[in-house]
């Protein structure tokens, strides 16, 4: 209504000014012009009053000032509703802000009390956040810049300088009190258009000790099994032969011997010799496992490596109807490896796959060499055989563990050792009669 009245008065004044101007009453016409200007300025100020009110409101919100309140008892209902809406919106934003602060404090407290070290680093090396655990693990407090890590260990500073997103690193820190084995994992994130690196650190020394103990237990169990299987027949046969020549702790006379005694003795000695030879072969394989030579690495075209493996496996596959497939993508893929050692792994895995498919129709073996999503090179050997039971899949890399009637059980453990010397990994995944795959990661 105020706008309507003000505009009507401006129109009336304008008409009156025109009438006075054409009546040659120029002074009164000029006075009307002044009145029109005053009315127009007043109308603009009246209109801007609401705009200024809203601008004040947003400025207060931007500065996190929630004390601003507008009067809600006014003569004009429209302004009263506007003020009420602004006050209600102010209260809602204040509640959201308080909840956000409480949530932020809650998450920060969780991170501070976490058993895992967490820190964020920007491109310039400034540490924007570091919880107590990471300061404890890195033995430095407070952490503000990665250059401070040179005082802990110069190699640690170099590691953090070259740390890339989605990388995993292992680092060992030692002092006069303790030794720490840290696992570092990095993740890229963007906050307020700033590229940051989130680094998670964890002391895995205890876990490694437990794994090492578990590995020794499994190894000793396998060694004990193999040695007992070899020595038990030797002991039993030795006792039997001894009975031929001794009775009630007294040696038999030569007259008491017959041809059967001699034949049985010879047979027994032959078995003892065979068992002893097997035991020597077993020990020799153990020595070869421990004395594995350091890899002689060269740049090898993967296609050449795969062709060599395929030729060898075609010879093994002559009397079997098993589909053998090799894929290299890209075809120019290269690896910095010891060609003989990696060929040994691939041939061993392929032979295992062939043996598992020996009694199965539509057997299929596929070897794929490629780059994964992180740009890491890998070789995967897959077959559709009976697979590896869940109860023994954790045992297959233990030296001398085998489920076959023949073989030393050293192939997979040797493969793991070779990959370890190459700075890589070997992993297994098995779904019986669907897919069993071994992945070599470089």
VENQUI-V949197 format. One record per pair of residues at least 24 apart in sequence whose ideal C-beta (glycine too) atoms are under 6 Angstrom apart, sorted by the first residue. I is the first residue (numbers start at 1). J is the second residue. Records with the same first field share a line. If there is no record, write none. Layout:
I->J, J
This chain:
6->43
10->39
57->86
61->93
66->90, 94
116->200, 202
117->201
118->200
119->199
120->196, 198
121->197
122->196
134->201
137->201, 203
166->374
180->205
181->205, 208
218->398
219->398
222->398, 400, 401
226->282, 400
230->275, 278, 279
233->275
234->272, 275
237->268, 271, 272
241->265, 268
285->408, 410
289->399, 410, 414
292->417
295->338, 341, 421, 422
296->338
297->336, 337, 338
299->334, 336
300->335, 337, 339
301->334
302->328, 333, 335, 369
303->328, 331
309->346
312->347
313->350
316->354
322->357, 363
323->364
324->365
325->366
326->367
327->368
328->369
329->370
333->369
335->442
341->418
345->415, 418
348->411
349->381, 438
353->383
356->385
357->385
377->442
378->439, 441
379->440
380->437, 439
381->438
382->435, 437
383->436
386->432, 433
387->430, 432, 436
388->430
